[in-house]
Each structure stands twice: as structure tokens, then as C-alpha cells.
Amino acid sequence: MKKDMQLNDNDIAILKDNQYKGIQKKTLSDEQLELIYRKKWFKIWVPKSLGGLELNLVEGLVLLEDLAYWDGGFAWTTTLCAGANLFVGFIDTTVGDDIFAAKEVCFGGSGQVSGVAEREGTGYRLKGIWKYATGAPHLTHFTLNARIQEAGQPVFDKDGNPLVKSFFVNRDDVLIHYDWDTFGLEATASHSFSLNDVFAYESQSFSIDASRTTRGEYLYQYPFMPFAELTLLVNFMGMYHRFIDLVEKLFIVRSNESKWDPVESKAAFKILDTLQQNYLDKRKTIMALAEHSWKNLYDKGDNSSLFERIATESRNFVAEIVTNITKVYPYTGIAGAAKDNEINIIFRNVFTASQHKLLQKNANNR
């Protein structure tokens, strides 16, 4: 049994009891959300002064991996919403402090540049449609990226590129398109959303740039790209670890029943042993990189080479996870093909998560 440092037996029971309910509802259940709000998991990266947990990078990664071990869809939603709540460190404090002090605050949205923001007086007029807003049904605010226009003409930055800004808007200003229909991560409810002629003040725009943080906590000095890479990666790691543990239990049961062909059994256990060692080795590498880069942040060290390694290692590990699960999955039989079997749920979750562009090995993400 996996030992969890930040989850008690009651937490785990709620996660296990509600996993399939979230899949059926295609959104997190009321019990799952109540647990999140009670444990402040959407506020992992929010300062304690605003009612958050204010975990450091490594503490947060360990928690997210633990959550993903028990329920990948739940953890993915928590990761993306908590990651969007990190934006508290880049939003005007005169606005952000009131918003993020709320118990159930939940930011989320899209990183795509899919709309326009027309300059108008003291703000912007927003219009467009954005895809894949994780946790859309329970978001309190939606975040988005839009190209800036003035008098109907695009505005360019000093390098001649179209000027893009990030914004957040209240959920009351948003139309949610309930179009998330995938074979995995169903509970993440990552629906599209649109805005039509919504006004946003300048204080509703922000930039995820350590040099432009509005708060003094160290976490907001950590570059967002390696932060996003690590937080998504630990979701894969947690699901991978759980998959390995469940497959091992299945193999042991089948071996004890003496119905398994010895040659096939030996081959299956050999593959499983490779997966177990792969997880341990790669996890050690990733956590060491995270710890080193976090320490460097305090010590004012140069993290450039570490960030490059995080980018490479995270994408390589996700590719290996997908490949390794594919290798062992055929040995799980009909049990692994049953939709309500946790092995099948994890299989679907991992392959749906692998479609996220950030950690795809050959995608141009940087």
C-alpha cells in the first residue's frame, strides 16, 4: 500500500469512493469539491495570508503526485485549477487580494490565443472562443489570452509581433460550451468557453513573468514553464505508479490461481519489473531537479541548465510512461478492458492526458 504524507485515510476513501461518480457525472462530484475546499487544494500556491497553503514547489509536487495516484481525473483538475490560482502572484493586489481570499476561488481557462481585445477607454472589449478550460463548471473566474487591437487594427510589440495579453473575467461574463467528451479524464470537464463583447479593466490583465510579479513570495519568482512542466508531469507519475501497483496485484492473483501459462507469466512479470524500476529511477531524477532548482531560486543560482533538463526529462518520461503502459496492458486481459476497472480508468486517463501539447516529446513548446 502506498503511504501518503499529506492524505489521511478519510481523504483516500473519499477519492476512491467518488472516482467513478466523477466519471459518470463528467465533472467533479460535490463530495470531491467539498474535500478540495476543505483541504485548500485549489489554493496550493496561494499565500497563507489569503487563506492558501503556500506550499513550496517540492511540497506541492509531492501532494499532486499523491492525488494522481488515487484519482488521475481529480488530480488533473486540481493541478490545472491550482496552477491557474498561482496567477494571484501576478494580478494587481488591489483586485486580487479580495478575490483570492474567498474559500472557493478557482481560476482556470485556456493558454491559447483565440480571441481579440479591443482597447476602449480604461480597459478592453473582449471577444472570442477558447477551448479546454479544465474544471469549467466550478470555475469562479476564467483566464484567457487575446490579441490586442485598437480601432480594429492589430497592435504590435517592440519586436514587431502581435501584442498578446492575458486576462481574467468573472464566470458570469462567460458562456460555457459543454463539449468535453473524451474517453479519459472525463471528470475534468474541460469545456470550451466564449466571450462576446465583454468589458475588462486594465486591472484584469496580467503577465506571467517573474520580473512582473505583484507579490514577494519566492514561488512567483519561479518561471512558469518549468513549473507547468513539473506539475503536469507528477500527474503522469502518480497515475503510472498506481497503474503499476494495480497490475502487480492482478498478476499475483492470476499466478496464484495456477491458470496462467508459465511462459506468458514470466514475460509479464519481467516487463512489470522494468516498469517498477523505471518509475523509481525517473522519479528520483525529476525530484532532484525540482529540489535543486528550488534551492537555486533562494540562493540566486543559475537555473538555466536545470530548466533545460526539466524540459527534456519531463517529455522523455511522459513518452516512456505511454510506451511502457502499452507494453504491459495486453497482459491485463478482460479485467483491464472493463470500463469500471481502475486499470482501464488509468489507461484512459494517461492516454487522454498525453494529448496535452505541453509534454509531447516532439511538440515545439518552448
LUMDO-171727 format. One record per residue (C-alpha): x, y, z. Coordinates in nm, 2 decimals. Layout:
<sites>
{site {X Y Z}}
...
</sites>
This chain:
<sites>
{site {0.00 0.00 0.00}}
{site {0.12 0.35 -0.09}}
{site {0.20 0.57 0.21}}
{site {0.07 0.92 0.18}}
{site {0.23 1.20 0.38}}
{site {-0.04 1.46 0.32}}
{site {-0.36 1.24 0.28}}
{site {-0.53 1.06 0.56}}
{site {-0.75 0.75 0.54}}
{site {-1.07 0.95 0.51}}
{site {-0.93 1.16 0.23}}
{site {-0.83 0.85 0.04}}
{site {-1.17 0.69 0.10}}
{site {-1.34 0.99 -0.05}}
{site {-1.12 0.99 -0.35}}
{site {-1.17 0.62 -0.41}}
{site {-1.55 0.62 -0.35}}
{site {-1.61 0.92 -0.58}}
{site {-1.38 0.84 -0.87}}
{site {-1.64 0.66 -1.08}}
{site {-1.91 0.90 -0.98}}
{site {-1.70 1.19 -1.12}}
{site {-1.65 0.99 -1.44}}
{site {-2.03 0.93 -1.47}}
{site {-2.12 1.29 -1.40}}
{site {-1.83 1.41 -1.63}}
{site {-1.74 1.66 -1.36}}
{site {-1.62 1.65 -1.00}}
{site {-1.88 1.54 -0.76}}
{site {-2.00 1.75 -0.47}}
{site {-1.80 1.53 -0.23}}
{site {-1.48 1.58 -0.43}}
{site {-1.52 1.95 -0.44}}
{site {-1.60 1.97 -0.07}}
{site {-1.28 1.78 0.00}}
{site {-1.08 2.02 -0.22}}
{site {-1.22 2.33 -0.05}}
{site {-1.17 2.18 0.30}}
{site {-0.81 2.09 0.23}}
{site {-0.74 2.41 0.03}}
{site {-0.61 2.21 -0.27}}
{site {-0.71 2.47 -0.52}}
{site {-0.50 2.71 -0.31}}
{site {-0.18 2.51 -0.30}}
{site {0.01 2.80 -0.45}}
{site {-0.19 3.09 -0.28}}
{site {-0.03 3.28 0.01}}
{site {-0.13 3.19 0.37}}
{site {-0.23 3.55 0.42}}
{site {-0.51 3.48 0.17}}
{site {-0.61 3.15 0.32}}
{site {-0.39 2.94 0.10}}
{site {-0.14 2.66 0.17}}
{site {0.16 2.84 0.03}}
{site {0.35 2.52 -0.03}}
{site {0.69 2.53 -0.18}}
{site {0.75 2.37 -0.52}}
{site {0.86 2.03 -0.40}}
{site {0.58 2.00 -0.13}}
{site {0.32 2.08 -0.39}}
{site {0.46 1.83 -0.64}}
{site {0.45 1.55 -0.38}}
{site {0.09 1.64 -0.30}}
{site {-0.02 1.64 -0.66}}
{site {0.15 1.31 -0.73}}
{site {-0.03 1.16 -0.43}}
{site {-0.36 1.28 -0.56}}
{site {-0.29 1.14 -0.91}}
{site {-0.21 0.80 -0.76}}
{site {-0.56 0.78 -0.62}}
{site {-0.75 0.95 -0.90}}
{site {-0.60 1.10 -1.21}}
{site {-0.90 1.30 -1.32}}
{site {-0.94 1.45 -0.98}}
{site {-0.56 1.54 -0.96}}
{site {-0.56 1.68 -1.32}}
{site {-0.84 1.92 -1.23}}
{site {-0.68 2.01 -0.90}}
{site {-0.34 2.07 -1.08}}
{site {-0.48 2.29 -1.35}}
{site {-0.70 2.50 -1.12}}
{site {-0.44 2.53 -0.86}}
{site {-0.19 2.63 -1.13}}
{site {-0.43 2.90 -1.25}}
{site {-0.47 3.02 -0.89}}
{site {-0.09 3.07 -0.90}}
{site {-0.18 3.38 -1.10}}
{site {-0.25 3.55 -0.77}}
{site {0.12 3.64 -0.78}}
{site {0.08 3.84 -1.10}}
{site {-0.25 4.02 -1.05}}
{site {-0.30 4.37 -0.92}}
{site {-0.32 4.31 -0.54}}
{site {-0.59 4.57 -0.50}}
{site {-0.81 4.34 -0.70}}
{site {-0.65 4.00 -0.64}}
{site {-0.65 4.01 -0.26}}
{site {-1.02 4.02 -0.23}}
{site {-1.08 3.76 -0.50}}
{site {-0.83 3.50 -0.36}}
{site {-0.93 3.54 0.00}}
{site {-1.25 3.36 -0.09}}
{site {-1.26 2.99 0.01}}
{site {-1.39 2.86 -0.32}}
{site {-1.19 3.08 -0.56}}
{site {-1.10 2.88 -0.87}}
{site {-0.93 3.03 -1.17}}
{site {-0.90 2.83 -1.49}}
{site {-0.91 2.88 -1.87}}
{site {-0.70 2.85 -2.18}}
{site {-0.35 2.92 -2.28}}
{site {-0.45 2.95 -2.64}}
{site {-0.45 3.29 -2.82}}
{site {-0.81 3.26 -2.95}}
{site {-0.97 3.60 -2.92}}
{site {-0.92 3.97 -2.95}}
{site {-0.91 4.25 -2.70}}
{site {-1.01 4.59 -2.84}}
{site {-0.87 4.88 -2.65}}
{site {-1.15 5.10 -2.51}}
{site {-1.10 5.38 -2.26}}
{site {-0.97 5.23 -1.93}}
{site {-0.98 4.87 -2.05}}
{site {-1.06 4.63 -2.33}}
{site {-1.36 4.48 -2.51}}
{site {-1.31 4.10 -2.52}}
{site {-1.44 3.86 -2.78}}
{site {-1.36 3.51 -2.89}}
{site {-1.39 3.14 -2.81}}
{site {-1.13 2.93 -2.62}}
{site {-1.10 2.56 -2.57}}
{site {-1.02 2.32 -2.29}}
{site {-1.09 2.51 -1.97}}
{site {-1.03 2.24 -1.71}}
{site {-1.29 2.24 -1.43}}
{site {-1.52 2.48 -1.62}}
{site {-1.84 2.40 -1.42}}
{site {-1.68 2.52 -1.09}}
{site {-1.45 2.80 -1.20}}
{site {-1.52 3.13 -1.04}}
{site {-1.30 3.32 -1.29}}
{site {-1.19 3.23 -1.65}}
{site {-0.84 3.32 -1.78}}
{site {-0.76 3.38 -2.15}}
{site {-0.51 3.52 -2.39}}
{site {-0.62 3.77 -2.66}}
{site {-0.45 3.97 -2.93}}
{site {-0.47 4.34 -2.87}}
{site {-0.64 4.57 -3.12}}
{site {-0.70 4.94 -3.14}}
{site {-0.96 5.09 -3.38}}
{site {-1.00 4.75 -3.53}}
{site {-0.63 4.72 -3.62}}
{site {-0.37 4.48 -3.46}}
{site {-0.12 4.63 -3.21}}
{site {0.24 4.51 -3.23}}
{site {0.51 4.48 -2.96}}
{site {0.86 4.63 -2.99}}
{site {0.98 4.33 -3.18}}
{site {0.70 4.36 -3.44}}
{site {0.50 4.07 -3.32}}
{site {0.12 4.09 -3.25}}
{site {0.07 4.21 -2.89}}
{site {-0.09 3.95 -2.67}}
{site {-0.22 4.00 -2.32}}
{site {-0.37 3.76 -2.05}}
{site {-0.70 3.85 -1.89}}
{site {-0.93 3.71 -1.62}}
{site {-1.31 3.76 -1.62}}
{site {-1.59 3.66 -1.38}}
{site {-1.77 3.34 -1.47}}
{site {-2.09 3.54 -1.51}}
{site {-1.94 3.70 -1.82}}
{site {-1.87 3.37 -1.98}}
{site {-2.07 3.13 -2.19}}
{site {-1.96 2.77 -2.13}}
{site {-1.99 2.53 -2.42}}
{site {-2.04 2.18 -2.27}}
{site {-1.83 2.00 -2.54}}
{site {-1.58 1.79 -2.34}}
{site {-1.65 1.43 -2.44}}
{site {-1.34 1.22 -2.42}}
{site {-1.26 0.86 -2.33}}
{site {-1.05 0.96 -2.03}}
{site {-1.02 1.24 -1.78}}
{site {-1.39 1.28 -1.81}}
{site {-1.43 1.44 -1.47}}
{site {-1.20 1.73 -1.56}}
{site {-1.49 1.88 -1.75}}
{site {-1.25 2.08 -1.98}}
{site {-1.52 2.26 -2.18}}
{site {-1.48 2.54 -2.42}}
{site {-1.60 2.89 -2.33}}
{site {-1.67 3.21 -2.52}}
{site {-1.70 3.59 -2.46}}
{site {-1.89 3.83 -2.67}}
{site {-1.83 4.20 -2.62}}
{site {-1.73 4.17 -2.25}}
{site {-1.55 4.47 -2.10}}
{site {-1.24 4.41 -1.89}}
{site {-1.05 4.68 -1.69}}
{site {-0.67 4.71 -1.72}}
{site {-0.65 4.56 -1.37}}
{site {-0.80 4.24 -1.51}}
{site {-0.49 4.19 -1.74}}
{site {-0.17 4.03 -1.61}}
{site {0.16 3.89 -1.73}}
{site {0.31 3.56 -1.61}}
{site {0.66 3.69 -1.58}}
{site {0.88 3.67 -1.27}}
{site {1.00 4.02 -1.33}}
{site {0.64 4.15 -1.31}}
{site {0.52 3.97 -1.00}}
{site {0.29 4.17 -0.77}}
{site {0.39 3.97 -0.46}}
{site {0.71 3.89 -0.27}}
{site {0.68 3.52 -0.22}}
{site {0.96 3.31 -0.38}}
{site {0.72 3.08 -0.57}}
{site {0.62 3.37 -0.80}}
{site {0.99 3.41 -0.90}}
{site {1.00 3.06 -1.04}}
{site {0.95 3.06 -1.42}}
{site {0.61 2.94 -1.52}}
{site {0.72 2.70 -1.80}}
{site {0.92 2.46 -1.58}}
{site {0.65 2.50 -1.31}}
{site {0.39 2.38 -1.56}}
{site {0.61 2.10 -1.69}}
{site {0.67 1.96 -1.34}}
{site {0.32 1.99 -1.21}}
{site {0.18 1.82 -1.52}}
{site {0.45 1.55 -1.51}}
{site {0.37 1.45 -1.15}}
{site {0.02 1.37 -1.26}}
{site {0.16 1.12 -1.51}}
{site {0.39 0.99 -1.24}}
{site {0.12 0.93 -0.99}}
{site {-0.11 0.76 -1.24}}
{site {0.19 0.55 -1.36}}
{site {0.27 0.44 -1.01}}
{site {-0.09 0.34 -0.94}}
{site {-0.11 0.15 -1.27}}
{site {0.20 -0.05 -1.18}}
{site {0.07 -0.14 -0.83}}
{site {-0.27 -0.25 -0.96}}
{site {-0.12 -0.46 -1.24}}
{site {0.12 -0.62 -0.99}}
{site {-0.18 -0.72 -0.77}}
{site {-0.36 -0.86 -1.08}}
{site {-0.06 -1.06 -1.19}}
{site {-0.02 -1.21 -0.84}}
{site {-0.38 -1.32 -0.82}}
{site {-0.36 -1.48 -1.17}}
{site {-0.03 -1.66 -1.08}}
{site {-0.19 -1.79 -0.75}}
{site {-0.48 -1.93 -0.95}}
{site {-0.23 -2.15 -1.14}}
{site {-0.42 -2.08 -1.47}}
{site {-0.16 -1.86 -1.62}}
{site {0.08 -2.01 -1.88}}
{site {0.43 -2.00 -1.72}}
{site {0.60 -1.86 -2.02}}
{site {0.35 -1.57 -2.05}}
{site {0.36 -1.51 -1.68}}
{site {0.74 -1.49 -1.67}}
{site {0.73 -1.24 -1.96}}
{site {0.46 -1.03 -1.80}}
{site {0.64 -1.01 -1.46}}
{site {0.97 -0.92 -1.64}}
{site {0.80 -0.62 -1.81}}
{site {0.64 -0.52 -1.49}}
{site {0.98 -0.53 -1.31}}
{site {1.12 -0.29 -1.58}}
{site {0.82 -0.05 -1.52}}
{site {0.88 -0.05 -1.15}}
{site {1.25 0.03 -1.18}}
{site {1.18 0.29 -1.45}}
{site {0.94 0.47 -1.22}}
{site {1.18 0.47 -0.93}}
{site {1.48 0.59 -1.13}}
{site {1.29 0.86 -1.32}}
{site {1.11 0.99 -1.01}}
{site {1.44 1.02 -0.83}}
{site {1.58 1.23 -1.12}}
{site {1.28 1.46 -1.15}}
{site {1.25 1.53 -0.78}}
{site {1.62 1.60 -0.76}}
{site {1.59 1.85 -1.04}}
{site {1.29 2.02 -0.88}}
{site {1.47 2.04 -0.54}}
{site {1.79 2.17 -0.69}}
{site {1.61 2.44 -0.90}}
{site {1.40 2.54 -0.60}}
{site {1.72 2.57 -0.38}}
{site {1.89 2.77 -0.65}}
{site {1.60 3.02 -0.65}}
{site {1.67 3.10 -0.29}}
{site {2.05 3.10 -0.34}}
{site {2.02 3.32 -0.66}}
{site {2.19 3.05 -0.86}}
{site {2.18 3.00 -1.23}}
{site {1.89 2.77 -1.32}}
{site {1.91 2.78 -1.70}}
{site {2.07 2.44 -1.74}}
{site {1.83 2.28 -1.48}}
{site {1.53 2.42 -1.66}}
{site {1.65 2.27 -1.99}}
{site {1.69 1.94 -1.82}}
{site {1.35 1.96 -1.67}}
{site {1.20 2.03 -2.01}}
{site {1.39 1.73 -2.16}}
{site {1.34 1.48 -1.88}}
{site {0.97 1.56 -1.83}}
{site {0.89 1.50 -2.20}}
{site {1.11 1.19 -2.22}}
{site {0.94 1.04 -1.90}}
{site {0.59 1.10 -2.04}}
{site {0.69 0.93 -2.36}}
{site {0.83 0.63 -2.16}}
{site {0.52 0.61 -1.95}}
{site {0.29 0.59 -2.25}}
{site {0.52 0.33 -2.41}}
{site {0.56 0.12 -2.10}}
{site {0.19 0.11 -2.02}}
{site {0.12 0.00 -2.38}}
{site {0.37 -0.29 -2.33}}
{site {0.21 -0.43 -2.02}}
{site {-0.16 -0.35 -2.09}}
{site {-0.22 -0.65 -2.32}}
{site {-0.13 -0.88 -2.02}}
{site {-0.42 -0.74 -1.81}}
{site {-0.68 -0.93 -2.01}}
{site {-1.05 -0.86 -1.99}}
{site {-1.01 -0.71 -1.64}}
{site {-0.80 -0.43 -1.80}}
{site {-1.07 -0.38 -2.07}}
{site {-1.36 -0.34 -1.83}}
{site {-1.46 0.03 -1.82}}
{site {-1.52 0.04 -1.45}}
{site {-1.19 -0.14 -1.37}}
{site {-0.93 0.11 -1.22}}
{site {-0.66 -0.03 -1.45}}
{site {-0.88 0.07 -1.75}}
{site {-0.96 0.41 -1.60}}
{site {-0.59 0.49 -1.56}}
{site {-0.51 0.37 -1.91}}
{site {-0.78 0.60 -2.05}}
{site {-0.66 0.89 -1.83}}
{site {-0.30 0.86 -1.92}}
{site {-0.36 0.84 -2.30}}
{site {-0.60 1.14 -2.28}}
{site {-0.35 1.34 -2.08}}
{site {-0.08 1.26 -2.33}}
{site {-0.27 1.47 -2.58}}
{site {-0.18 1.78 -2.39}}
{site {0.07 1.96 -2.60}}
{site {0.30 2.08 -2.32}}
{site {0.47 1.75 -2.26}}
{site {0.46 1.59 -2.60}}
{site {0.81 1.50 -2.69}}
{site {0.81 1.63 -3.05}}
{site {0.59 1.94 -2.99}}
{site {0.75 2.28 -3.01}}
{site {0.65 2.41 -2.67}}
{site {0.94 2.65 -2.59}}
</sites>
